[in-house]
Amino acid sequence: MHKQPLWTFDEIATATKAHVLAHDGAVPINSAQHVSGVSIDTRSLNPGDLFVALSGDQSDGHQFLDQAISAGASGVLVEGGHARVLSLIDQKSPIAIFCVTDVFEALWDLARAARARSTAKIIAVTGSVGKTSVKESLKACLAHSGPTHAAVKSYNNHIGVPLTLARMPRDVSFGVFELGMNHAGEISLLSRLVQPHVAIITAIGAAHIEALGSLEAIADAKAEIFDGLIGERIAILPADSSHYDQLRLAAEKQNCHIVSFGQMSEADTGPIKMRKHPTCSCVDAQVQGRPMTYKVAQPGDHHISNSLAVLTAVNCLGADLALAGLELAHVEALSGRGQRHVIHFNGLSFILVDESYNANPTSMRAAISTLANTPKNNGGRQIIVLGDMAELGSMATQLHGELAAFVNDQSIDLVYTCGTHMASLNANLEPTKRGVHVTQPLELQKILEAELRDGDVVMVKGSNSSRMGLVVDHFLNYSEDNSQKELGA
């Protein structure tokens, strides 16, 4: 079956109101000319892509036009009066040049055109934690019921969302979008762009409290996802959240059909029985009245909650619920979000749990609780290595310090901390749990090398800005795939 082009030159020009030039000055539009993808980064650009030359505070995409041409781009979306574009025309480069006034706005115009032509059922996901995991699980589960499109990685902002829409093939059955925010009003704009049929809020936590000021304001900002709903306007809400009533009222004001999920007995979707294991969970559940048994491939209550949200959405969309349940047994943790690695070095072996992608008080508690329920091997210990949580504003010291009480109540053996704010957590730990505190993640590498024992289970977590991924990357050099290596060799 012949695959339809993503965008013809004619469609790009119409959507973006571009003036189109070729190397000879002609207007290169005919039915055979098209692009097969959309890219904003020449390092990952594939032959046949449209390169969108976005400009930002750190870089200007117009400076990479030569790289785009060398990589095989079929066309470039550029600012018409930019000096580099004028030079490109003079060079008579063999490429279609779509000239617009504002490249960023043109990307949004292309995204709007993608949404307007699509007949797919669209799902949007937001929340303080879990939205990327839910998005990935939905992508995998819905694929059993039809072609499914979703963002790569965590493309959830004012660039990633329109880029994901612009990349959506015209013939998919489902589209899954993750919507993030730093400030009030952002999710509303993204939701109106995506126009979902189903909206999911995973949880409300203190992420971005620096900009928004309170958990209530965060809940209001997440509830903006209802602004763009169309069709049946289904809102899937977390019954276990203390902000459930606030979210429900916001959804009701938007005339949404509300479905709840969670472990509370009155939730529309919830577990009847849960069997929790070190590396997975088995769940008997009722999904809006439909009984089913399934396995979650990752341990922890938060992953069970995510699975309930996923299955609720699948059911609301009329997709195959049984196949979705089977698929959840195969959806593994994402990089930096709970991936487990067996590390071998210098004659010992330990488990490394990589939670280094991001952190806020809610996700910290979930990850620490999961580790505390992980059995120790051969007399090993449960160890957490924590970096600062970002975007907590004036509450940063308080929220880091309060987390210490939670850690003290868990069966965690030892805690290493890193960063400015984690010093307050370290100071409030029980003496028997308190490990070394440092200011930079690289300082932890040698300390951990000397202190780790055979059979330990070690979790590393922190916000991106804390750079705890450096600690993970260091030890991944000695994972099972590289077990022949020895530290210091």
C-alpha positions in Angstrom: 0.0 0.0 0.0 1.4 3.4 -1.0 2.2 5.6 2.0 0.7 9.0 1.7 3.1 12.0 1.9 3.1 13.9 5.2 2.8 17.2 3.5 2.8 18.3 -0.2 4.6 21.5 -1.0 1.2 23.0 -1.9 -0.2 22.1 1.5 2.8 23.6 3.3 2.5 26.8 1.3 -1.2 27.1 1.9 -1.0 26.4 5.6 1.8 28.7 6.4 1.0 31.4 3.8 4.6 31.0 2.6 6.2 32.5 -0.5 7.9 29.5 -2.1 11.2 29.7 -4.0 13.5 27.1 -5.6 17.2 27.5 -6.4 16.3 28.9 -9.8 13.7 31.4 -8.5 10.7 29.4 -9.8 7.8 28.3 -7.7 8.4 24.6 -7.2 4.9 23.3 -6.6 3.4 20.2 -8.3 1.6 17.1 -7.1 4.8 15.0 -6.9 6.7 17.3 -4.5 6.3 16.6 -0.8 8.1 16.2 2.5 8.1 13.0 4.6 8.8 14.5 8.0 9.2 17.8 9.9 12.4 18.6 11.8 13.8 21.4 14.0 17.2 19.8 14.5 19.6 19.0 11.7 21.3 16.4 13.9 18.2 14.2 13.7 16.9 15.3 10.3 16.1 12.5 7.9 16.3 12.8 4.1 13.0 14.2 2.7 12.2 16.2 5.8 11.1 19.8 6.0 13.5 21.8 8.2 11.9 24.4 10.4 14.5 27.1 11.1 13.3 28.3 14.6 15.2 31.0 16.3 15.5 31.2 20.1 17.6 32.8 22.9 20.4 30.2 22.5 20.5 29.5 18.7 19.2 30.5 15.3 18.0 27.7 13.1 18.9 29.7 10.0 22.6 29.2 10.8 22.1 25.5 10.2 20.6 25.6 6.7 23.7 24.2 5.1 23.6 21.2 7.4 19.9 20.7 6.6 20.6 20.7 2.9 23.5 18.3 3.4 21.3 16.0 5.4 18.8 15.8 2.6 16.0 18.1 3.5 13.4 18.5 0.8 12.5 22.0 2.0 13.2 24.7 4.6 10.8 26.9 6.4 12.5 30.2 7.0 12.2 33.9 7.7 12.0 35.5 4.2 14.2 38.5 5.0 16.9 36.7 7.0 20.4 37.4 5.7 21.2 33.7 5.6 18.2 33.0 3.5 19.2 35.6 0.9 22.6 34.0 0.8 21.0 30.6 0.3 19.0 31.9 -2.7 22.1 33.4 -4.2 23.9 30.0 -3.8 21.1 28.4 -5.9 20.9 25.5 -3.5 18.7 22.6 -4.8 16.0 22.9 -2.2 12.5 24.4 -1.8 12.5 27.6 0.3 9.3 28.4 2.2 9.6 32.0 3.2 7.4 33.4 6.0 7.3 36.4 8.3 7.6 34.4 11.5 8.8 30.8 11.5 7.4 30.0 15.0 3.9 31.2 14.0 4.2 29.2 10.7 4.9 26.0 12.7 1.7 26.6 14.7 -0.1 27.3 11.4 1.1 23.9 10.1 0.0 22.3 13.3 -3.5 23.8 12.9 -3.7 22.5 9.4 -2.7 19.0 10.6 -5.4 19.0 13.2 -8.0 20.3 10.8 -7.4 17.5 8.3 -7.3 14.7 10.9 -10.2 12.4 11.7 -8.2 10.7 14.5 -9.5 10.5 18.0 -7.2 12.8 20.0 -6.1 12.3 23.7 -4.3 15.0 25.7 -2.5 14.2 29.0 -1.2 16.6 31.7 -0.4 16.4 35.3 2.4 17.1 37.8 3.7 13.6 37.5 3.2 10.6 35.2 2.1 12.3 32.0 5.0 11.0 29.8 4.6 7.5 31.2 0.8 7.6 30.5 1.4 9.0 27.0 3.8 6.2 26.2 1.5 3.6 27.6 -1.4 4.9 25.7 0.6 5.0 22.5 1.5 1.3 22.9 -2.0 0.2 24.0 -4.0 2.1 21.3 -1.7 0.8 18.6 -3.5 -2.6 18.8 -6.7 -0.8 17.7 -5.3 1.4 14.9 -2.4 3.5 13.7 -1.4 5.7 16.6 0.7 8.9 16.6 2.4 10.4 19.7 5.2 12.7 20.7 8.7 11.5 21.0 10.3 12.0 24.4 8.6 14.8 26.4 7.6 17.2 23.6 5.0 18.9 25.7 5.7 22.7 25.4 4.9 25.5 23.0 7.4 24.1 20.4 7.1 20.3 21.1 3.3 20.2 20.9 2.8 22.0 17.5 5.8 20.0 16.1 4.1 16.8 17.1 0.9 17.9 15.5 2.8 18.9 12.3 4.3 15.4 12.2 1.0 13.6 12.5 0.2 11.5 9.5 -3.2 12.3 7.9 -4.4 8.7 8.2 -3.9 7.7 11.9 -6.7 6.5 14.1 -5.4 7.9 17.4 -3.2 10.8 18.4 -1.8 11.1 21.9 -0.4 14.4 23.1 1.4 15.4 26.3 0.7 19.0 27.5 3.1 20.7 30.0 3.4 24.1 31.5 5.5 26.5 33.5 2.9 29.3 33.9 -0.8 29.7 33.9 -2.4 30.0 30.5 0.0 27.7 28.7 -2.0 24.5 28.8 -5.1 26.4 27.6 -3.3 27.5 24.4 -1.9 24.0 23.8 -5.3 22.3 24.4 -7.0 24.7 22.0 -4.4 23.8 19.4 -4.7 20.0 19.9 -8.5 20.0 20.3 -8.6 16.6 22.2 -11.7 14.4 22.5 -10.4 13.0 25.8 -8.3 14.8 28.5 -6.4 13.1 31.3 -5.1 14.8 34.4 -2.7 12.3 36.2 -2.1 14.0 39.5 -1.6 17.4 41.2 1.7 18.1 42.9 4.1 20.9 43.8 5.9 21.0 40.4 6.2 24.6 39.2 4.9 26.0 42.5 7.6 28.7 42.2 5.7 30.3 39.3 2.1 29.5 40.4 2.3 30.0 44.1 0.0 27.2 45.4 -1.3 23.7 44.8 -4.7 25.2 44.1 -3.2 27.4 41.4 -1.4 24.4 39.9 -4.7 22.5 39.8 -6.4 25.4 38.0 -3.5 25.5 35.5 -3.8 21.8 34.8 -7.6 22.1 34.4 -7.0 24.4 31.4 -6.7 21.2 29.5 -10.5 21.1 29.3 -10.5 24.4 27.3 -9.8 22.7 24.0 -12.0 19.6 24.4 -14.3 18.8 21.5 -16.9 16.1 20.7 -17.8 14.1 23.8 -15.5 16.2 25.9 -14.4 13.4 28.2 -12.4 14.5 31.3 -10.5 11.6 33.1 -9.7 12.8 36.7 -7.6 11.3 39.6 -10.1 10.4 42.3 -7.3 10.0 44.9 -6.2 13.6 44.5 -7.0 16.0 47.3 -7.8 18.4 44.5 -10.3 16.1 42.8 -13.4 18.3 43.7 -11.6 21.4 42.3 -10.8 19.6 39.0 -14.4 18.2 38.8 -15.9 21.6 39.2 -13.6 23.0 36.5 -14.6 20.1 34.2 -18.3 20.6 34.9 -18.0 24.3 33.9 -16.7 23.2 30.6 -19.6 20.7 30.2 -17.3 17.7 30.3 -18.3 14.1 30.8 -16.3 13.2 33.9 -14.8 9.8 34.5 -12.6 9.1 37.6 -9.8 6.7 38.2 -7.9 5.7 41.4 -7.8 3.4 44.4 -10.7 5.0 46.2 -13.8 2.7 46.2 -16.1 5.3 44.5 -13.8 5.8 41.5 -15.3 4.8 38.1 -12.1 2.8 37.4 -10.2 1.2 40.3 -8.5 -1.9 41.6 -10.3 -4.8 43.3 -7.1 -6.6 44.3 -3.4 -5.7 43.8 -0.5 -8.0 44.1 2.8 -6.0 44.3 6.1 -7.6 43.3 9.6 -6.2 43.2 9.6 -5.6 39.5 5.9 -5.5 38.6 2.3 -5.4 39.9 -0.7 -7.6 39.1 -4.1 -6.0 39.3 -7.7 -7.1 39.3 -9.7 -4.0 38.3 -13.1 -2.7 37.3 -12.7 -0.3 34.3 -16.0 1.6 34.3 -17.8 -1.5 35.3 -15.8 -3.9 33.1 -13.8 -6.5 35.1 -10.3 -7.3 34.0 -7.0 -8.7 35.2 -3.7 -7.3 34.0 0.0 -6.9 34.8 1.9 -3.6 35.1 5.5 -4.1 34.0 6.8 -1.6 36.6 6.6 -1.7 40.4 4.9 1.0 42.5 1.5 2.4 43.3 2.0 5.4 41.0 2.4 3.0 38.0 -0.8 1.2 39.0 -2.6 4.6 39.1 -1.1 5.5 35.7 -2.4 2.1 34.3 -5.9 2.9 35.5 -5.9 6.2 33.7 -4.7 4.5 30.5 -7.3 1.8 30.6 -10.0 4.3 31.3 -9.0 6.3 28.2 -8.8 3.2 26.1 -12.3 2.2 27.2 -13.7 5.7 26.6 -12.3 5.7 23.1 -13.9 2.4 22.3 -10.5 0.7 21.6 -9.7 -2.9 22.5 -9.5 -3.0 26.3 -8.4 -6.6 26.5 -5.4 -6.1 24.2 -4.5 -2.9 26.0 -4.4 -4.8 29.3 -2.1 -7.4 27.8 0.2 -4.6 26.4 0.7 -3.0 29.8 2.7 -6.1 30.8 5.3 -5.1 28.2 5.5 -1.3 28.6 8.8 -0.8 30.4 10.1 2.2 32.3 11.5 5.1 30.3 15.0 6.4 30.5 15.4 8.4 33.7 11.9 7.3 34.9 12.5 4.1 36.8 14.7 2.1 34.5 16.5 -0.6 36.4 20.1 -1.7 35.5 22.3 -4.5 36.9 25.7 -3.0 37.5 28.9 -5.1 37.8 32.3 -3.7 38.9 35.2 -4.7 41.0 33.7 -8.0 41.9 30.4 -6.7 43.2 26.9 -6.4 41.7 24.1 -3.9 42.5 20.8 -2.7 41.1 20.7 0.9 39.8 17.3 2.5 39.5 17.5 5.5 37.2 14.9 8.2 38.3 17.2 11.1 37.2 15.0 12.7 34.6 13.0 15.0 36.9 11.7 15.4 40.4 9.1 17.2 42.5 7.8 16.3 46.0 5.1 14.1 44.7 7.3 12.0 42.4 10.0 11.9 45.1 7.6 10.2 47.5 6.4 7.8 44.9 9.9 6.7 43.8 11.2 6.4 47.4 8.2 4.4 48.5 8.7 2.0 45.5 12.4 1.6 46.4 11.4 0.9 50.1 9.3 -2.0 48.9 12.1 -3.5 46.8 13.7 -6.5 48.5 17.3 -6.4 49.4 19.6 -8.9 47.8 22.2 -10.9 49.7 22.4 -8.6 52.6 22.5 -5.5 50.5 21.0 -2.1 51.4 18.4 0.3 50.0 20.2 3.5 49.1 18.8 6.7 47.7 20.9 9.4 46.0 19.0 12.6 45.8 19.6 15.9 43.9 17.7 19.2 44.3 14.1 19.6 43.2 13.7 22.6 41.0 11.1 25.3 40.6 9.9 25.3 44.2 10.6 29.0 44.8 10.5 30.3 48.3 9.2 27.0 49.5 12.2 25.0 48.3 14.0 24.7 51.7 10.7 23.8 53.5 9.7 21.2 50.9 13.1 19.6 50.9 13.2 19.5 54.7 9.7 18.0 54.9 10.7 15.2 52.6 13.2 14.0 55.3 10.3 13.0 57.6 8.9 10.8 54.8 12.3 9.2 54.2 12.8 8.6 57.9 9.5 6.6 58.0 10.6 4.3 55.2 12.9 1.3 55.4 15.6 3.1 53.5 19.1 2.3 54.8 21.2 5.2 53.6 20.7 8.6 51.9 23.3 10.6 49.9 22.3 14.1 48.9 23.6 16.7 46.5 22.8 20.4 45.9 21.9 23.6 47.7 18.4 22.6 48.9 19.0 18.9 49.7 21.3 20.1 52.5 18.1 20.7 54.5 16.8 17.2 53.9 20.2 15.8 54.9 20.2 17.7 58.1 16.8 16.4 59.1 17.5 12.7 58.4 17.9 10.2 61.2 21.7 9.8 61.9 21.7 6.1 60.9 20.3 7.0 57.5 22.4 10.1 56.8 25.1 9.7 54.2 27.4 12.3 52.7 26.1 15.6 51.4 28.0 17.2 48.5 27.4 20.3 46.3 28.2 18.7 42.9 27.1 15.4 41.4 30.6 14.5 40.2 31.7 14.4 43.8 29.3 11.5 44.4 30.9 9.2 41.9 34.1 8.4 43.9 32.2 8.3 47.1 29.7 5.8 45.9 32.4 3.7 44.2 34.0 3.3 47.7 30.8 2.8 49.7 28.6 0.5 47.6 28.3 -3.1 48.5 27.3 -6.3 46.8 23.5 -6.6 46.7 22.7 -2.9 47.2 19.7 -1.4 45.4 20.5 2.2 44.6 18.0 4.9 43.3 19.2 8.1 41.8 16.7 11.0 41.5 16.7 14.8 41.1 15.5 17.5 38.8 17.2 17.9 35.4 19.0 21.0 36.6 20.6 18.9 39.5 22.5 16.9 36.9 22.0 13.6 38.7 22.1 11.9 35.3 25.9 12.3 35.5 26.0 9.8 38.4 23.7 7.4 36.5 25.8 7.7 33.3 29.0 7.0 35.2 27.7 3.7 36.6 26.0 2.6 33.3 29.4 2.1 31.9 29.5 -1.0 34.1 26.0 -2.3 33.4 25.4 -5.9 32.4 26.1 -5.1 28.7 29.6 -3.8 29.8 30.2 -6.2 32.6 33.8 -6.9 31.5 34.8 -3.4 32.5 36.2 -2.6 36.0 36.3 0.7 37.7 39.8 2.2 37.4 40.7 -0.1 34.6 
